[in-house]
Amino acid sequence: HRTALFRLAVVAIVGILVAAAGHGLAAANPAEYEVKAAYVYNFGRFVEWPTGMPPSQVDEFPICVLDRDRFGTALDATISGEKLNCTHVVARRIPKVEESGSCRVRFIGSSEDKQLKDILSSVSKLYVLTVSDLPRFIQQGGMVQFVMADRRVRFEINLAAAQQAGLKLSSELLKVAATVTGVSRMGN
């Protein structure tokens, strides 16, 4: 079942990439965030959250954006009517880091670069998957960082940061990441 969902997600992402390539240079930025929106949504399929989460994180599956909203309508269109683990997925734009407690996935945009250390510290125990396209995001303690490779959106993972937050990332997700850091060796 998970493999079928993963394949479906990969097919959807490839479809978005192909469609984005057809839009030409004028739509390069919106196409990038359409792809990122699909990834952000699909990350939720491949993360196991711990039991005993706060009620605010159980009733819905909030994907939050802390940034000037570069997604536009792409995130809303991607998650419209979608469910993850029988829970409705919702998009929230949050103006303050203090409002992140109910988020399951939080995208941290470039406008938050100067406060990144404080932001990551504030959510470290909240079972929130942190995602960004900021340079060196995973080196600073973030979990998933978007990177561009050959004009395609890819992602890197800081496995240790996710584990410290109580999140378990699927091996299927780790396989498609461009790089995975924070992997401990057996016996260490």
WOKASUL-V344490 format. One line per field, one symbol per residue. ss: DSSP state (~ for helix, > for strand, _ for the rest). A space follows every 10 residues. Layout:
ss=???
This chain:
ss=_~~~~~~~~~ ~~~~~~~~~~ ~~__~~~~~~ ~~~~~~~~~~ ~~~~~~>>__ ____~~~___ >>>>>>____ ___~~~~~~_ __>>__>>>> >>>___~~~~ ~~>>>>>>_~ ~~~~~~~~~~ ~~~_____>> >>_____~~~ ___>>>>>>_ _>>>>>>>~~ ~~~~___>>_ ~~~~~~__>> >_______
